[in-house]
Amino acid sequence: MRPLVIIGMLLIAAASAHAQGMKPCEELKTEIAAKLDAKGVKPYTLEIVAKDKDAEGKVVGTCEGGSKKIMYSRTSAAPATAAPEPSK
C-alpha cells in the first residue's frame, strides 16, 4: 500500500511540473518584466521568439510547452531632453 502512495505522489508532482511549462508566453513575459522592474533593472527589452530562432540576448524563460523562448536584452538609455526654460 505504501509504494502505491509514493508512486501516486510522484505522478502528481510530475504532472504539476509539466503543467507549469505550458504557461502562455504573454503571461510569463509579464511576470518576468515585473521581477525585473522590482529589482530596478532599466532599460531592457523582452522578446518572444521561436525556440529554434537565433536572437540576440539571454534566454530568461520558455513558454508554450517549450516551443518559444523569451529573450532579454539591455537597451541603451534614451538621452534625457532638457525641459525648455520658461520665458520671462
N, CA, C and O atoms as a CHARMM CRD file, in Angstrom:
* protein
*
  352
    1    1 MET  N      0.82400  -1.19300   0.00000 PROA 1      0.00000
    2    1 MET  CA     0.00000   0.00000   0.00000 PROA 1      0.00000
    3    1 MET  C      0.86900   1.25700   0.00000 PROA 1      0.00000
    4    1 MET  O      0.57400   2.22200  -0.70500 PROA 1      0.00000
    5    2 ARG  N      1.92400   1.24000   0.78300 PROA 2      0.00000
    6    2 ARG  CA     2.79500   2.41100   0.87500 PROA 2      0.00000
    7    2 ARG  C      3.46600   2.74500  -0.46200 PROA 2      0.00000
    8    2 ARG  O      3.52800   3.92100  -0.82000 PROA 2      0.00000
    9    3 PRO  N      3.97200   1.75400  -1.21700 PROA 3      0.00000
   10    3 PRO  CA     4.56700   2.07500  -2.52000 PROA 3      0.00000
   11    3 PRO  C      3.57300   2.72300  -3.48200 PROA 3      0.00000
   12    3 PRO  O      3.96200   3.56700  -4.28900 PROA 3      0.00000
   13    4 LEU  N      2.29700   2.34300  -3.40900 PROA 4      0.00000
   14    4 LEU  CA     1.29400   2.94900  -4.26600 PROA 4      0.00000
   15    4 LEU  C      1.10700   4.43000  -3.93900 PROA 4      0.00000
   16    4 LEU  O      0.91600   5.24600  -4.84100 PROA 4      0.00000
   17    5 VAL  N      1.16100   4.77100  -2.67900 PROA 5      0.00000
   18    5 VAL  CA     1.01700   6.16800  -2.26900 PROA 5      0.00000
   19    5 VAL  C      2.20300   6.97400  -2.78000 PROA 5      0.00000
   20    5 VAL  O      2.02500   8.08400  -3.28300 PROA 5      0.00000
   21    6 ILE  N      3.39400   6.43900  -2.66100 PROA 6      0.00000
   22    6 ILE  CA     4.60000   7.12800  -3.12400 PROA 6      0.00000
   23    6 ILE  C      4.55400   7.31500  -4.64000 PROA 6      0.00000
   24    6 ILE  O      4.86500   8.39600  -5.14200 PROA 6      0.00000
   25    7 ILE  N      4.17300   6.28600  -5.35800 PROA 7      0.00000
   26    7 ILE  CA     4.07000   6.38100  -6.82100 PROA 7      0.00000
   27    7 ILE  C      3.01600   7.42500  -7.20700 PROA 7      0.00000
   28    7 ILE  O      3.23000   8.21000  -8.13100 PROA 7      0.00000
   29    8 GLY  N      1.90000   7.43600  -6.51400 PROA 8      0.00000
   30    8 GLY  CA     0.85500   8.42300  -6.78800 PROA 8      0.00000
   31    8 GLY  C      1.35100   9.84100  -6.55500 PROA 8      0.00000
   32    8 GLY  O      1.06100  10.73500  -7.35000 PROA 8      0.00000
   33    9 MET  N      2.09100  10.05900  -5.48300 PROA 9      0.00000
   34    9 MET  CA     2.62800  11.39100  -5.19200 PROA 9      0.00000
   35    9 MET  C      3.62100  11.81900  -6.26200 PROA 9      0.00000
   36    9 MET  O      3.62900  12.98500  -6.65800 PROA 9      0.00000
   37   10 LEU  N      4.45300  10.90800  -6.73500 PROA 10     0.00000
   38   10 LEU  CA     5.41200  11.22700  -7.78900 PROA 10     0.00000
   39   10 LEU  C      4.71100  11.58700  -9.09300 PROA 10     0.00000
   40   10 LEU  O      5.13800  12.50200  -9.79700 PROA 10     0.00000
   41   11 LEU  N      3.64300  10.87400  -9.41600 PROA 11     0.00000
   42   11 LEU  CA     2.88900  11.17700 -10.62900 PROA 11     0.00000
   43   11 LEU  C      2.22500  12.54800 -10.54500 PROA 11     0.00000
   44   11 LEU  O      2.20200  13.28800 -11.52900 PROA 11     0.00000
   45   12 ILE  N      1.69700  12.88400  -9.39900 PROA 12     0.00000
   46   12 ILE  CA     1.07200  14.20300  -9.22300 PROA 12     0.00000
   47   12 ILE  C      2.12400  15.29900  -9.33800 PROA 12     0.00000
   48   12 ILE  O      1.87500  16.32700  -9.96700 PROA 12     0.00000
   49   13 ALA  N      3.29100  15.09500  -8.74100 PROA 13     0.00000
   50   13 ALA  CA     4.35900  16.09300  -8.82000 PROA 13     0.00000
   51   13 ALA  C      4.82400  16.27700 -10.26200 PROA 13     0.00000
   52   13 ALA  O      5.06700  17.40300 -10.69700 PROA 13     0.00000
   53   14 ALA  N      4.94700  15.18900 -10.99500 PROA 14     0.00000
   54   14 ALA  CA     5.38800  15.28100 -12.39000 PROA 14     0.00000
   55   14 ALA  C      4.34000  15.99200 -13.24600 PROA 14     0.00000
   56   14 ALA  O      4.68800  16.78000 -14.12400 PROA 14     0.00000
   57   15 ALA  N      3.08300  15.72300 -12.99800 PROA 15     0.00000
   58   15 ALA  CA     2.01800  16.36000 -13.77200 PROA 15     0.00000
   59   15 ALA  C      1.96700  17.86000 -13.49700 PROA 15     0.00000
   60   15 ALA  O      1.75800  18.64900 -14.41800 PROA 15     0.00000
   61   16 SER  N      2.15300  18.25800 -12.25100 PROA 16     0.00000
   62   16 SER  CA     2.11100  19.68800 -11.94000 PROA 16     0.00000
   63   16 SER  C      3.33200  20.40400 -12.51500 PROA 16     0.00000
   64   16 SER  O      3.22100  21.55600 -12.93400 PROA 16     0.00000
   65   17 ALA  N      4.47800  19.75500 -12.54300 PROA 17     0.00000
   66   17 ALA  CA     5.66900  20.36300 -13.14600 PROA 17     0.00000
   67   17 ALA  C      5.46900  20.53800 -14.64600 PROA 17     0.00000
   68   17 ALA  O      5.89400  21.54400 -15.21500 PROA 17     0.00000
   69   18 HSD  N      4.83400  19.58000 -15.28100 PROA 18     0.00000
   70   18 HSD  CA     4.56600  19.67300 -16.71700 PROA 18     0.00000
   71   18 HSD  C      3.56500  20.80100 -17.00300 PROA 18     0.00000
   72   18 HSD  O      3.71700  21.52700 -17.98500 PROA 18     0.00000
   73   19 ALA  N      2.56400  20.94500 -16.16800 PROA 19     0.00000
   74   19 ALA  CA     1.55900  21.98900 -16.36100 PROA 19     0.00000
   75   19 ALA  C      2.17400  23.37800 -16.23400 PROA 19     0.00000
   76   19 ALA  O      1.72500  24.31000 -16.90200 PROA 19     0.00000
   77   20 GLN  N      3.18200  23.53400 -15.39800 PROA 20     0.00000
   78   20 GLN  CA     3.83100  24.82800 -15.24300 PROA 20     0.00000
   79   20 GLN  C      4.57400  25.21600 -16.51800 PROA 20     0.00000
   80   20 GLN  O      4.70600  26.40600 -16.80600 PROA 20     0.00000
   81   21 GLY  N      5.05100  24.26800 -17.27000 PROA 21     0.00000
   82   21 GLY  CA     5.75900  24.55500 -18.50500 PROA 21     0.00000
   83   21 GLY  C      4.84300  24.97900 -19.63800 PROA 21     0.00000
   84   21 GLY  O      5.33100  25.43600 -20.67200 PROA 21     0.00000
   85   22 MET  N      3.55300  24.84700 -19.48400 PROA 22     0.00000
   86   22 MET  CA     2.59100  25.18000 -20.52500 PROA 22     0.00000
   87   22 MET  C      2.05400  26.60000 -20.37800 PROA 22     0.00000
   88   22 MET  O      0.98800  26.90900 -20.91000 PROA 22     0.00000
   89   23 LYS  N      2.75400  27.44900 -19.68400 PROA 23     0.00000
   90   23 LYS  CA     2.30500  28.81400 -19.43500 PROA 23     0.00000
   91   23 LYS  C      2.29300  29.61700 -20.73300 PROA 23     0.00000
   92   23 LYS  O      3.20700  29.49100 -21.54800 PROA 23     0.00000
   93   24 PRO  N      1.26600  30.43900 -20.92900 PROA 24     0.00000
   94   24 PRO  CA     1.22300  31.30700 -22.11500 PROA 24     0.00000
   95   24 PRO  C      2.38200  32.31300 -22.08900 PROA 24     0.00000
   96   24 PRO  O      2.77600  32.78300 -21.02200 PROA 24     0.00000
   97   25 CYS  N      2.91600  32.63600 -23.25200 PROA 25     0.00000
   98   25 CYS  CA     4.09900  33.49300 -23.33500 PROA 25     0.00000
   99   25 CYS  C      3.85800  34.89400 -22.79500 PROA 25     0.00000
  100   25 CYS  O      4.70700  35.43500 -22.08700 PROA 25     0.00000
  101   26 GLU  N      2.72800  35.48500 -23.11400 PROA 26     0.00000
  102   26 GLU  CA     2.46700  36.85300 -22.64200 PROA 26     0.00000
  103   26 GLU  C      2.39300  36.91300 -21.11800 PROA 26     0.00000
  104   26 GLU  O      2.85600  37.87500 -20.50500 PROA 26     0.00000
  105   27 GLU  N      1.80600  35.87600 -20.50700 PROA 27     0.00000
  106   27 GLU  CA     1.71100  35.83200 -19.04900 PROA 27     0.00000
  107   27 GLU  C      3.09900  35.72300 -18.42200 PROA 27     0.00000
  108   27 GLU  O      3.40300  36.42400 -17.45600 PROA 27     0.00000
  109   28 LEU  N      3.93500  34.85100 -18.96700 PROA 28     0.00000
  110   28 LEU  CA     5.28700  34.69000 -18.44200 PROA 28     0.00000
  111   28 LEU  C      6.11200  35.95600 -18.67000 PROA 28     0.00000
  112   28 LEU  O      6.88500  36.35800 -17.80100 PROA 28     0.00000
  113   29 LYS  N      5.95200  36.57600 -19.82000 PROA 29     0.00000
  114   29 LYS  CA     6.67700  37.81300 -20.11800 PROA 29     0.00000
  115   29 LYS  C      6.30900  38.89900 -19.11100 PROA 29     0.00000
  116   29 LYS  O      7.18000  39.64200 -18.65600 PROA 29     0.00000
  117   30 THR  N      5.03400  38.99600 -18.76200 PROA 30     0.00000
  118   30 THR  CA     4.57600  39.97800 -17.78100 PROA 30     0.00000
  119   30 THR  C      5.17700  39.69800 -16.40900 PROA 30     0.00000
  120   30 THR  O      5.57400  40.62900 -15.70800 PROA 30     0.00000
  121   31 GLU  N      5.24900  38.42500 -16.01500 PROA 31     0.00000
  122   31 GLU  CA     5.83800  38.06300 -14.72600 PROA 31     0.00000
  123   31 GLU  C      7.32500  38.40900 -14.68800 PROA 31     0.00000
  124   31 GLU  O      7.81500  38.93500 -13.68800 PROA 31     0.00000
  125   32 ILE  N      8.03700  38.11800 -15.76200 PROA 32     0.00000
  126   32 ILE  CA     9.47500  38.41300 -15.81600 PROA 32     0.00000
  127   32 ILE  C      9.69900  39.92500 -15.77000 PROA 32     0.00000
  128   32 ILE  O     10.60200  40.40000 -15.08200 PROA 32     0.00000
  129   33 ALA  N      8.88200  40.67500 -16.49900 PROA 33     0.00000
  130   33 ALA  CA     9.00300  42.13600 -16.50200 PROA 33     0.00000
  131   33 ALA  C      8.76700  42.69700 -15.10200 PROA 33     0.00000
  132   33 ALA  O      9.46100  43.62100 -14.68100 PROA 33     0.00000
  133   34 ALA  N      7.79800  42.14800 -14.38400 PROA 34     0.00000
  134   34 ALA  CA     7.51900  42.61300 -13.02500 PROA 34     0.00000
  135   34 ALA  C      8.70500  42.35700 -12.10300 PROA 34     0.00000
  136   34 ALA  O      9.03900  43.19900 -11.27000 PROA 34     0.00000
  137   35 LYS  N      9.34300  41.19700 -12.25100 PROA 35     0.00000
  138   35 LYS  CA    10.52000  40.88100 -11.42900 PROA 35     0.00000
  139   35 LYS  C     11.68300  41.81100 -11.75300 PROA 35     0.00000
  140   35 LYS  O     12.38300  42.27400 -10.85300 PROA 35     0.00000
  141   36 LEU  N     11.88900  42.08300 -13.04100 PROA 36     0.00000
  142   36 LEU  CA    12.97000  42.98800 -13.43000 PROA 36     0.00000
  143   36 LEU  C     12.70800  44.39800 -12.92600 PROA 36     0.00000
  144   36 LEU  O     13.62300  45.06500 -12.44300 PROA 36     0.00000
  145   37 ASP  N     11.46800  44.85800 -13.03200 PROA 37     0.00000
  146   37 ASP  CA    11.11200  46.19000 -12.54400 PROA 37     0.00000
  147   37 ASP  C     11.30100  46.28400 -11.03100 PROA 37     0.00000
  148   37 ASP  O     11.76200  47.30600 -10.52300 PROA 37     0.00000
  149   38 ALA  N     10.94700  45.21800 -10.31100 PROA 38     0.00000
  150   38 ALA  CA    11.09600  45.21500  -8.85800 PROA 38     0.00000
  151   38 ALA  C     12.56600  45.30100  -8.44200 PROA 38     0.00000
  152   38 ALA  O     12.89000  45.84800  -7.38800 PROA 38     0.00000
  153   39 LYS  N     13.44900  44.75600  -9.28000 PROA 39     0.00000
  154   39 LYS  CA    14.88600  44.81200  -8.98800 PROA 39     0.00000
  155   39 LYS  C     15.51100  46.11200  -9.47500 PROA 39     0.00000
  156   39 LYS  O     16.69800  46.34800  -9.25600 PROA 39     0.00000
  157   40 GLY  N     14.72400  46.95400 -10.13300 PROA 40     0.00000
  158   40 GLY  CA    15.22300  48.23800 -10.60700 PROA 40     0.00000
  159   40 GLY  C     16.00000  48.15900 -11.90800 PROA 40     0.00000
  160   40 GLY  O     16.77700  49.06300 -12.21500 PROA 40     0.00000
  161   41 VAL  N     15.80900  47.10500 -12.67200 PROA 41     0.00000
  162   41 VAL  CA    16.51000  46.96000 -13.95200 PROA 41     0.00000
  163   41 VAL  C     15.82000  47.84400 -14.98700 PROA 41     0.00000
  164   41 VAL  O     14.62800  47.68700 -15.24900 PROA 41     0.00000
  165   42 LYS  N     16.55900  48.75600 -15.56300 PROA 42     0.00000
  166   42 LYS  CA    16.04400  49.65700 -16.60500 PROA 42     0.00000
  167   42 LYS  C     17.18600  50.00900 -17.51800 PROA 42     0.00000
  168   42 LYS  O     18.31200  49.98800 -17.01900 PROA 42     0.00000
  169   43 PRO  N     17.06300  50.30700 -18.70300 PROA 43     0.00000
  170   43 PRO  CA    16.03700  49.88500 -19.64000 PROA 43     0.00000
  171   43 PRO  C     16.36400  48.50500 -20.19500 PROA 43     0.00000
  172   43 PRO  O     17.52400  48.09700 -20.22500 PROA 43     0.00000
  173   44 TYR  N     15.36000  47.81200 -20.62000 PROA 44     0.00000
  174   44 TYR  CA    15.53300  46.46600 -21.16100 PROA 44     0.00000
  175   44 TYR  C     14.40500  46.17000 -22.13300 PROA 44     0.00000
  176   44 TYR  O     13.40700  46.88800 -22.18800 PROA 44     0.00000
  177   45 THR  N     14.58000  45.10000 -22.90000 PROA 45     0.00000
  178   45 THR  CA    13.50400  44.61300 -23.75500 PROA 45     0.00000
  179   45 THR  C     13.35300  43.11200 -23.53900 PROA 45     0.00000
  180   45 THR  O     14.33100  42.40500 -23.29500 PROA 45     0.00000
  181   46 LEU  N     12.13700  42.64600 -23.63200 PROA 46     0.00000
  182   46 LEU  CA    11.82400  41.22200 -23.59800 PROA 46     0.00000
  183   46 LEU  C     11.14000  40.90100 -24.91400 PROA 46     0.00000
  184   46 LEU  O     10.19000  41.57200 -25.31700 PROA 46     0.00000
  185   47 GLU  N     11.63800  39.86300 -25.57800 PROA 47     0.00000
  186   47 GLU  CA    11.09300  39.49700 -26.88300 PROA 47     0.00000
  187   47 GLU  C     10.75100  38.01300 -26.90200 PROA 47     0.00000
  188   47 GLU  O     11.54700  37.18500 -26.45900 PROA 47     0.00000
  189   48 ILE  N      9.58400  37.67800 -27.40800 PROA 48     0.00000
  190   48 ILE  CA     9.15900  36.28400 -27.54700 PROA 48     0.00000
  191   48 ILE  C      9.54200  35.82300 -28.94600 PROA 48     0.00000
  192   48 ILE  O      9.13500  36.42200 -29.94100 PROA 48     0.00000
  193   49 VAL  N     10.33200  34.74500 -29.01400 PROA 49     0.00000
  194   49 VAL  CA    10.76600  34.21100 -30.30900 PROA 49     0.00000
  195   49 VAL  C     10.58000  32.70100 -30.32500 PROA 49     0.00000
  196   49 VAL  O     10.41600  32.07600 -29.27700 PROA 49     0.00000
  197   50 ALA  N     10.60700  32.12500 -31.50700 PROA 50     0.00000
  198   50 ALA  CA    10.52500  30.66900 -31.65300 PROA 50     0.00000
  199   50 ALA  C     11.76300  30.02600 -31.03900 PROA 50     0.00000
  200   50 ALA  O     12.83900  30.62200 -31.01300 PROA 50     0.00000
  201   51 LYS  N     11.59800  28.81300 -30.54900 PROA 51     0.00000
  202   51 LYS  CA    12.67600  28.11000 -29.86300 PROA 51     0.00000
  203   51 LYS  C     13.91800  27.98000 -30.72600 PROA 51     0.00000
  204   51 LYS  O     15.03200  28.10900 -30.21900 PROA 51     0.00000
  205   52 ASP  N     13.75500  27.73200 -32.00100 PROA 52     0.00000
  206   52 ASP  CA    14.89500  27.48300 -32.87500 PROA 52     0.00000
  207   52 ASP  C     15.42900  28.74300 -33.55500 PROA 52     0.00000
  208   52 ASP  O     16.38300  28.66100 -34.32900 PROA 52     0.00000
  209   53 LYS  N     14.84300  29.89100 -33.28700 PROA 53     0.00000
  210   53 LYS  CA    15.29000  31.13500 -33.91400 PROA 53     0.00000
  211   53 LYS  C     16.45800  31.73200 -33.12600 PROA 53     0.00000
  212   53 LYS  O     16.43600  31.78100 -31.89700 PROA 53     0.00000
  213   54 ASP  N     17.48100  32.18800 -33.86600 PROA 54     0.00000
  214   54 ASP  CA    18.59900  32.86200 -33.22200 PROA 54     0.00000
  215   54 ASP  C     18.21400  34.30600 -32.96700 PROA 54     0.00000
  216   54 ASP  O     17.69500  34.98600 -33.85200 PROA 54     0.00000
  217   55 ALA  N     18.47100  34.76600 -31.76300 PROA 55     0.00000
  218   55 ALA  CA    18.16500  36.15500 -31.40900 PROA 55     0.00000
  219   55 ALA  C     19.20600  36.63700 -30.42000 PROA 55     0.00000
  220   55 ALA  O     19.76800  35.85600 -29.65300 PROA 55     0.00000
  221   56 GLU  N     19.45200  37.93800 -30.45100 PROA 56     0.00000
  222   56 GLU  CA    20.42300  38.49900 -29.52500 PROA 56     0.00000
  223   56 GLU  C     19.81200  38.57100 -28.13400 PROA 56     0.00000
  224   56 GLU  O     18.61200  38.79600 -27.97500 PROA 56     0.00000
  225   57 GLY  N     20.65200  38.37700 -27.14100 PROA 57     0.00000
  226   57 GLY  CA    20.20400  38.48300 -25.76800 PROA 57     0.00000
  227   57 GLY  C     20.35400  37.16900 -25.03000 PROA 57     0.00000
  228   57 GLY  O     20.98700  36.22700 -25.50500 PROA 57     0.00000
  229   58 LYS  N     19.75900  37.13800 -23.86700 PROA 58     0.00000
  230   58 LYS  CA    19.85000  35.98800 -22.97500 PROA 58     0.00000
  231   58 LYS  C     18.46100  35.37100 -22.82400 PROA 58     0.00000
  232   58 LYS  O     17.47300  36.08700 -22.66300 PROA 58     0.00000
  233   59 VAL  N     18.39200  34.05700 -22.87400 PROA 59     0.00000
  234   59 VAL  CA    17.12000  33.36600 -22.67300 PROA 59     0.00000
  235   59 VAL  C     16.77700  33.43800 -21.18500 PROA 59     0.00000
  236   59 VAL  O     17.55200  32.98900 -20.34100 PROA 59     0.00000
  237   60 VAL  N     15.60800  34.00600 -20.87200 PROA 60     0.00000
  238   60 VAL  CA    15.19000  34.12600 -19.47500 PROA 60     0.00000
  239   60 VAL  C     13.94200  33.30500 -19.17000 PROA 60     0.00000
  240   60 VAL  O     13.45500  33.31000 -18.03900 PROA 60     0.00000
  241   61 GLY  N     13.42500  32.60300 -20.17100 PROA 61     0.00000
  242   61 GLY  CA    12.27300  31.75100 -19.93000 PROA 61     0.00000
  243   61 GLY  C     11.83200  31.04400 -21.19500 PROA 61     0.00000
  244   61 GLY  O     12.13900  31.46900 -22.30900 PROA 61     0.00000
  245   62 THR  N     11.10300  29.95400 -20.99800 PROA 62     0.00000
  246   62 THR  CA    10.49600  29.24600 -22.11500 PROA 62     0.00000
  247   62 THR  C      9.00800  29.14500 -21.82700 PROA 62     0.00000
  248   62 THR  O      8.58700  29.13000 -20.67000 PROA 62     0.00000
  249   63 CYS  N      8.22400  29.07700 -22.88200 PROA 63     0.00000
  250   63 CYS  CA     6.77700  29.06200 -22.69800 PROA 63     0.00000
  251   63 CYS  C      6.11800  28.23700 -23.78700 PROA 63     0.00000
  252   63 CYS  O      6.76100  27.77800 -24.73100 PROA 63     0.00000
  253   64 GLU  N      4.81300  28.06300 -23.62500 PROA 64     0.00000
  254   64 GLU  CA     4.00000  27.28400 -24.55300 PROA 64     0.00000
  255   64 GLU  C      4.60500  25.91400 -24.81800 PROA 64     0.00000
  256   64 GLU  O      4.78400  25.49600 -25.96200 PROA 64     0.00000
  257   65 GLY  N      4.90800  25.23700 -23.73600 PROA 65     0.00000
  258   65 GLY  CA     5.42300  23.87500 -23.82800 PROA 65     0.00000
  259   65 GLY  C      6.82800  23.78000 -24.38300 PROA 65     0.00000
  260   65 GLY  O      7.21100  22.73800 -24.91400 PROA 65     0.00000
  261   66 GLY  N      7.60700  24.85400 -24.27000 PROA 66     0.00000
  262   66 GLY  CA     8.97600  24.84000 -24.76500 PROA 66     0.00000
  263   66 GLY  C      9.10200  25.17100 -26.23400 PROA 66     0.00000
  264   66 GLY  O     10.19700  25.07800 -26.78800 PROA 66     0.00000
  265   67 SER  N      8.00700  25.55700 -26.88700 PROA 67     0.00000
  266   67 SER  CA     8.07200  25.87100 -28.31300 PROA 67     0.00000
  267   67 SER  C      8.56900  27.28400 -28.57300 PROA 67     0.00000
  268   67 SER  O      8.98400  27.60300 -29.68800 PROA 67     0.00000
  269   68 LYS  N      8.53100  28.14100 -27.54200 PROA 68     0.00000
  270   68 LYS  CA     9.00200  29.51600 -27.68900 PROA 68     0.00000
  271   68 LYS  C      9.89800  29.86100 -26.50400 PROA 68     0.00000
  272   68 LYS  O      9.87600  29.19200 -25.47100 PROA 68     0.00000
  273   69 LYS  N     10.69100  30.92600 -26.67900 PROA 69     0.00000
  274   69 LYS  CA    11.55400  31.38100 -25.59700 PROA 69     0.00000
  275   69 LYS  C     11.44200  32.89000 -25.46800 PROA 69     0.00000
  276   69 LYS  O     11.07400  33.58500 -26.41500 PROA 69     0.00000
  277   70 ILE  N     11.76400  33.38300 -24.28000 PROA 70     0.00000
  278   70 ILE  CA    11.73100  34.81400 -24.01700 PROA 70     0.00000
  279   70 ILE  C     13.16500  35.28200 -23.88000 PROA 70     0.00000
  280   70 ILE  O     13.92500  34.78600 -23.04800 PROA 70     0.00000
  281   71 MET  N     13.52100  36.25900 -24.72400 PROA 71     0.00000
  282   71 MET  CA    14.88600  36.78300 -24.76700 PROA 71     0.00000
  283   71 MET  C     14.92500  38.13200 -24.05500 PROA 71     0.00000
  284   71 MET  O     14.04500  38.97500 -24.23400 PROA 71     0.00000
  285   72 TYR  N     15.96700  38.31600 -23.24300 PROA 72     0.00000
  286   72 TYR  CA    16.19300  39.56500 -22.51900 PROA 72     0.00000
  287   72 TYR  C     17.40200  40.25400 -23.11500 PROA 72     0.00000
  288   72 TYR  O     18.41800  39.61300 -23.38300 PROA 72     0.00000
  289   73 SER  N     17.30000  41.54900 -23.32300 PROA 73     0.00000
  290   73 SER  CA    18.47400  42.31700 -23.72900 PROA 73     0.00000
  291   73 SER  C     18.38000  43.70900 -23.13000 PROA 73     0.00000
  292   73 SER  O     17.30000  44.29200 -23.02600 PROA 73     0.00000
  293   74 ARG  N     19.52200  44.22100 -22.74500 PROA 74     0.00000
  294   74 ARG  CA    19.57300  45.58700 -22.20200 PROA 74     0.00000
  295   74 ARG  C     19.57300  46.54700 -23.37500 PROA 74     0.00000
  296   74 ARG  O     20.16500  46.27400 -24.42000 PROA 74     0.00000
  297   75 THR  N     18.91500  47.65200 -23.19400 PROA 75     0.00000
  298   75 THR  CA    18.90700  48.69200 -24.21600 PROA 75     0.00000
  299   75 THR  C     19.57600  49.92300 -23.64300 PROA 75     0.00000
  300   75 THR  O     19.59900  50.12900 -22.42900 PROA 75     0.00000
  301   76 SER  N     20.11200  50.72800 -24.52000 PROA 76     0.00000
  302   76 SER  CA    20.75900  51.94200 -24.04300 PROA 76     0.00000
  303   76 SER  C     19.68500  52.92500 -23.61300 PROA 76     0.00000
  304   76 SER  O     18.60200  52.99200 -24.19500 PROA 76     0.00000
  305   77 ALA  N     20.01000  53.67600 -22.59000 PROA 77     0.00000
  306   77 ALA  CA    19.04800  54.64800 -22.07700 PROA 77     0.00000
  307   77 ALA  C     18.87400  55.78000 -23.07800 PROA 77     0.00000
  308   77 ALA  O     19.84500  56.26800 -23.65500 PROA 77     0.00000
  309   78 ALA  N     17.66400  56.17900 -23.27100 PROA 78     0.00000
  310   78 ALA  CA    17.37900  57.29300 -24.17000 PROA 78     0.00000
  311   78 ALA  C     17.91500  58.57200 -23.53600 PROA 78     0.00000
  312   78 ALA  O     17.73600  58.78300 -22.33700 PROA 78     0.00000
  313   79 PRO  N     18.56200  59.42200 -24.31300 PROA 79     0.00000
  314   79 PRO  CA    19.10000  60.64300 -23.72600 PROA 79     0.00000
  315   79 PRO  C     17.97600  61.52800 -23.19700 PROA 79     0.00000
  316   79 PRO  O     16.95300  61.73700 -23.84900 PROA 79     0.00000
  317   80 ALA  N     18.20300  62.02800 -22.01700 PROA 80     0.00000
  318   80 ALA  CA    17.18800  62.88300 -21.39500 PROA 80     0.00000
  319   80 ALA  C     17.21700  64.24000 -22.07500 PROA 80     0.00000
  320   80 ALA  O     18.27400  64.85000 -22.23200 PROA 80     0.00000
  321   81 THR  N     16.05300  64.69800 -22.47000 PROA 81     0.00000
  322   81 THR  CA    15.99300  66.01300 -23.09900 PROA 81     0.00000
  323   81 THR  C     15.71000  67.04900 -22.03200 PROA 81     0.00000
  324   81 THR  O     14.87000  66.84300 -21.15600 PROA 81     0.00000
  325   82 ALA  N     16.41100  68.15400 -22.11000 PROA 82     0.00000
  326   82 ALA  CA    16.24100  69.22500 -21.13000 PROA 82     0.00000
  327   82 ALA  C     14.92200  69.92100 -21.38600 PROA 82     0.00000
  328   82 ALA  O     14.53900  70.17000 -22.52800 PROA 82     0.00000
  329   83 ALA  N     14.24200  70.22500 -20.30700 PROA 83     0.00000
  330   83 ALA  CA    12.98400  70.94100 -20.43400 PROA 83     0.00000
  331   83 ALA  C     13.27300  72.39400 -20.79800 PROA 83     0.00000
  332   83 ALA  O     14.19700  72.99600 -20.25100 PROA 83     0.00000
  333   84 PRO  N     12.50600  72.95100 -21.70000 PROA 84     0.00000
  334   84 PRO  CA    12.75100  74.34400 -22.07700 PROA 84     0.00000
  335   84 PRO  C     12.51400  75.26800 -20.88800 PROA 84     0.00000
  336   84 PRO  O     11.60000  75.06400 -20.08800 PROA 84     0.00000
  337   85 GLU  N     13.35300  76.27900 -20.79600 PROA 85     0.00000
  338   85 GLU  CA    13.22300  77.22400 -19.70200 PROA 85     0.00000
  339   85 GLU  C     12.06500  78.17300 -19.99900 PROA 85     0.00000
  340   85 GLU  O     11.88400  78.61200 -21.13400 PROA 85     0.00000
  341   86 PRO  N     11.29100  78.48100 -18.97300 PROA 86     0.00000
  342   86 PRO  CA    10.17400  79.39200 -19.21500 PROA 86     0.00000
  343   86 PRO  C     10.67700  80.78800 -19.54800 PROA 86     0.00000
  344   86 PRO  O     11.64200  81.25900 -18.94600 PROA 86     0.00000
  345   87 SER  N     10.04100  81.44500 -20.49200 PROA 87     0.00000
  346   87 SER  CA    10.45500  82.79400 -20.87700 PROA 87     0.00000
  347   87 SER  C      9.93900  83.80800 -19.86100 PROA 87     0.00000
  348   87 SER  O      8.88200  83.63200 -19.25700 PROA 87     0.00000
  349   88 LYS  N     10.71000  84.86000 -19.69700 PROA 88     0.00000
  350   88 LYS  CA    10.36200  85.87900 -18.68300 PROA 88     0.00000
  351   88 LYS  C      9.55300  86.98900 -19.24700 PROA 88     0.00000
  352   88 LYS  O      9.18600  87.91400 -18.52300 PROA 88     0.00000
